Amino acid sequence: MNAAQDGLEAFTGKWRQRWPEWQVAEVFVARDLRKIAVAWFALLQELADAAWGGGDPTPGLAKLAWWQEEMHGWGKGARRHPLGTALLGRPVDWDAMARSLGVLRDRAAIHGDVTRLLETLAPLGRAVAEAEQALFGTGYAAPDAVSVVLVAPWLAPEPERAAALLALWPASHGGPRPRRLLAAIARARVANAAHGRGAASRWSTLWRAWRVARN
C-alpha cells in the first residue's frame, strides 16, 4: 500500500470511528460509490473540525485557508491532501466549494442561536448539495438538510441545543442516497440526545437505513 492510500485510509478511518452507524447503513450504498461517499463525508468533517474544533481559533482559520487553496488546486487537477486520492477528478465545482468555506470563518456561530447558525451555513449547504449531485449522479439535497447534519455532532452533546436543532430539522431531505442515509443517522443521534436516550442500536440503524433506501 502506498503513502497516499495509507493517508486516505487514516482520514476515512477517523471518520468511520466517529460515525460507527455507517458500517450498518452503507450496505444500502452502491458498492462503487462507498469509497467516494466516505471520503467526501470525511472531507466535510475535516472542514467542521477546522472551523469549530479547539479553543484557539487561529489554527482552525489557518486550516480553512489551506483547504480553500487545496480545493482550488483540485479544480486544476493538483492535490496535496490524501482525501484527494478518492475525490480528485470527480465532476465537482471545487472552486465553488472553496468559496463557500468563507462562512465557516464565523467561529462564534456554532455557539450561538441555532436558527442563525443554519442561516450562516446556507451558502456552504448549497455548495455541498451541488457537489453531491455531481459526485453521486442523482438527487439534490435541501441546503438546510446538509447544514443540520454538519452541525449535529457539535450540538448533540447539549440536550437543549439538540432539541432546538431537532425542531428545525427539515421534514424532507432529498439528495442522493448517501446523503439521505447519513441524515437519518444524524437525526437519530440528535433525537436520542434531546430525549436523554442512549446511542441507537445496530438493529434500529438497519431499520432506519432500510426505510431510507426504499424511498
PyMOL commands that set and color helices and strands:
alter all, ss='L'
color gray80, all
select helices_A, chain A and resi 3-18+22-28+31-52+57-75+84-87+94-105+107-111+114-120+122-136+143-155+159-167+177-194+202-214
alter helices_A, ss='H'
color red, helices_A
deselect
rebuild
show_as cartoon
